[in-house]
Amino acid sequence: MDFGFSSNEQAVSHAADLADFASRRREVRQRVLLSARLHPVERQSPMVVTNLSRHGLRATADIEVVSGQRLFVTLDDLTHCLGTVRWTQNKRFGLQFDKPLDILPPASEADEGTMPAHLPRVPRITMHWNGTLAFCQPTHEAKIRDVSKSGMMVETVEPLLPDQNLLVQMSNGTIVAASVRWTEGEHAGIQLSCPVSLLQFSHGSL
């Protein structure tokens, strides 16, 4: 059975791609000079989060992780966090975030407990929430040269590949998902997974 596209379908698809590209190029572009880190995504795996705080989570996953491993996680495909695996037990693991999770409100007071030996800790939320783990290749240092609401042009000496999935980490630690659209020498065009405000780039953040 042939699952390929007909020549007419291919022509329509190509025309749509060109129209989409032209539309993005018409977006307002702003010249900037910002530092960033590009994390090429090697593989991803689903996980189930069972406990969450601003500083970390407990989750289960079918893929093996080890203590000390660096992982990216997302609970909504929009907010991404980088953290370090602190412990593992069978399929369960604990991850400590590098940066507090902004989607949760700051804790007004710690859980002091009722026992004398209890150590205060940030309140935790018990849940059963589907998320995604991302394992990335070594980091590429980059400079962002221009931006639009849906993409950016970056400069990096490390090679990137068209259609490669990335996590872009700004200097303030904010992380967004993206993919490589084109490469030319040390320059590459990056398409963001969701639009952002150009004003946010003026402060070096997303």
C-alpha positions as CSV (number, residue, x, y, z in Angstrom):
1,M,0.0,0.0,0.0
2,D,1.3,3.5,-1.0
3,F,1.1,6.1,1.8
4,G,2.9,8.7,-0.3
5,F,1.4,12.0,-1.5
6,S,0.4,12.6,-5.0
7,S,2.2,15.3,-7.1
8,N,-0.8,17.7,-6.6
9,E,-0.8,17.1,-2.9
10,Q,2.9,17.7,-2.7
11,A,2.5,21.0,-4.6
12,V,-0.2,22.2,-2.3
13,S,1.8,21.3,0.7
14,H,4.9,23.0,-0.6
15,A,2.9,26.1,-1.4
16,A,1.4,26.2,2.1
17,D,4.9,25.9,3.6
18,L,6.1,28.8,1.4
19,A,3.1,30.9,2.4
20,D,3.7,30.1,6.1
21,F,7.4,31.0,5.8
22,A,6.6,34.3,4.0
23,S,4.0,35.2,6.7
24,R,6.6,34.7,9.4
25,R,9.2,36.8,7.5
26,R,6.6,39.7,7.4
27,E,6.5,39.7,11.2
28,V,8.3,42.6,12.9
29,R,11.9,41.7,13.6
30,Q,14.0,43.3,16.3
31,R,17.8,43.3,16.3
32,V,19.2,42.2,19.6
33,L,22.4,40.8,21.1
34,L,21.5,38.3,23.8
35,S,23.3,35.3,25.2
36,A,21.5,32.0,25.2
37,R,22.2,28.3,25.5
38,L,20.8,25.8,23.0
39,H,20.0,22.3,24.2
40,P,19.5,19.9,21.3
41,V,16.8,17.3,22.4
42,E,18.1,13.8,22.1
43,R,15.0,11.9,23.3
44,Q,11.8,12.4,25.3
45,S,9.8,10.2,27.6
46,P,6.4,10.6,29.3
47,M,6.3,10.8,33.1
48,V,3.6,11.1,35.8
49,V,4.2,13.7,38.5
50,T,2.9,12.7,41.9
51,N,4.3,15.5,44.1
52,L,5.2,19.1,43.2
53,S,6.6,22.2,44.8
54,R,8.2,25.3,43.5
55,H,11.6,23.7,44.0
56,G,11.2,20.2,42.7
57,L,9.0,17.2,42.0
58,R,8.5,13.5,42.5
59,A,7.6,11.5,39.5
60,T,7.5,8.0,37.9
61,A,8.8,7.2,34.4
62,D,9.4,4.0,32.4
63,I,12.8,5.3,31.2
64,E,15.8,4.9,33.5
65,V,17.3,7.9,35.2
66,V,20.2,8.1,37.6
67,S,21.1,10.3,40.6
68,G,23.0,13.4,39.5
69,Q,21.6,13.3,36.0
70,R,20.5,16.6,34.4
71,L,16.9,16.6,33.0
72,F,14.4,19.0,31.4
73,V,10.8,18.6,32.4
74,T,7.5,20.2,31.3
75,L,4.0,19.8,32.7
76,D,2.2,21.8,30.0
77,D,4.5,21.9,26.9
78,L,4.9,25.6,27.6
79,T,6.9,25.9,30.8
80,H,10.2,24.0,30.9
81,C,12.4,23.4,33.9
82,L,16.0,22.2,34.2
83,G,16.9,20.2,37.3
84,T,19.1,17.5,38.9
85,V,17.9,14.0,39.8
86,R,18.4,13.8,43.6
87,W,17.2,10.2,44.2
88,T,15.8,7.2,42.4
89,Q,13.8,4.2,43.6
90,N,12.7,1.7,40.9
91,K,10.7,3.9,38.4
92,R,10.3,6.8,40.9
93,F,12.7,9.7,41.2
94,G,13.0,13.1,42.8
95,L,14.1,16.2,40.7
96,Q,15.4,19.5,42.2
97,F,14.8,22.5,39.9
98,D,17.6,24.9,39.2
99,K,15.1,27.8,39.4
100,P,11.8,27.9,41.3
101,L,8.7,27.1,39.3
102,D,7.0,30.4,38.5
103,I,3.6,28.8,37.7
104,L,3.2,28.1,41.4
105,P,2.6,31.0,43.8
106,P,5.4,31.8,46.3
107,A,4.9,30.0,49.6
108,S,3.9,32.4,52.3
109,E,5.0,30.1,55.0
110,A,6.8,26.8,55.3
111,D,5.3,23.5,56.5
112,E,6.6,23.5,60.1
113,G,5.1,20.1,61.0
114,T,4.1,19.0,64.5
115,M,7.0,16.8,65.6
116,P,10.2,18.3,67.2
117,A,12.5,16.6,64.7
118,H,10.6,17.9,61.7
119,L,12.5,20.2,59.4
120,P,10.6,23.0,57.8
121,R,10.0,22.6,54.0
122,V,8.2,24.3,51.2
123,P,4.6,23.1,50.9
124,R,4.0,20.3,48.3
125,I,1.1,19.5,46.1
126,T,0.0,15.9,45.8
127,M,-1.2,15.2,42.2
128,H,-1.4,12.7,39.3
129,W,-0.3,14.8,36.4
130,N,1.1,13.8,33.0
131,G,4.3,15.5,31.9
132,T,7.4,15.0,29.7
133,L,11.1,14.4,30.4
134,A,13.7,15.6,27.9
135,F,17.2,14.2,27.6
136,C,19.5,16.7,25.8
137,Q,22.9,16.6,24.1
138,P,25.7,18.9,25.2
139,T,24.9,22.5,25.4
140,H,25.6,25.0,22.6
141,E,26.5,28.5,23.6
142,A,24.9,31.0,21.3
143,K,24.1,34.7,20.6
144,I,20.6,35.8,19.6
145,R,21.0,38.3,16.7
146,D,17.4,39.1,15.9
147,V,13.9,38.1,17.1
148,S,10.3,38.1,16.0
149,K,7.3,36.9,18.0
150,S,7.6,33.4,16.6
151,G,11.3,33.0,16.0
152,M,14.9,34.2,16.2
153,M,18.2,34.1,14.4
154,V,21.1,32.7,16.4
155,E,24.8,32.5,15.9
156,T,26.8,29.5,17.3
157,V,30.0,27.7,16.3
158,E,28.4,24.4,17.1
159,P,26.6,22.7,14.2
160,L,22.8,22.6,14.1
161,L,20.6,20.5,11.8
162,P,17.3,21.6,10.1
163,D,14.2,20.2,11.9
164,Q,16.3,19.6,15.0
165,N,14.3,20.1,18.2
166,L,15.9,22.4,20.8
167,L,15.3,23.9,24.2
168,V,16.5,27.6,24.2
169,Q,17.7,28.8,27.6
170,M,17.9,32.5,28.1
171,S,20.5,34.2,30.4
172,N,17.8,34.6,33.1
173,G,17.1,30.8,33.1
174,T,13.8,31.0,31.2
175,I,13.5,28.0,28.8
176,V,11.3,27.7,25.6
177,A,10.9,24.9,23.1
178,A,11.9,25.5,19.5
179,S,13.1,23.8,16.3
180,V,15.7,24.7,13.7
181,R,14.2,25.9,10.4
182,W,17.4,26.6,8.5
183,T,21.2,26.9,8.9
184,E,23.8,28.8,7.0
185,G,27.4,28.8,8.3
186,E,27.3,29.8,12.0
187,H,23.8,31.2,11.7
188,A,20.5,29.4,12.2
189,G,16.8,30.3,12.0
190,I,14.9,29.1,15.1
191,Q,11.1,28.7,15.2
192,L,9.6,28.9,18.7
193,S,6.8,26.5,19.7
194,C,4.6,29.4,20.8
195,P,4.6,33.1,20.1
196,V,6.2,35.5,22.6
197,S,6.2,39.3,23.2
198,L,9.0,41.2,21.6
199,L,9.1,43.5,24.6
200,Q,10.3,40.6,26.7
201,F,13.4,40.3,24.7
202,S,14.4,43.9,25.5
203,H,15.0,42.6,29.1
204,G,16.9,39.5,28.0
205,S,14.0,37.2,29.0
206,L,11.1,35.4,27.4
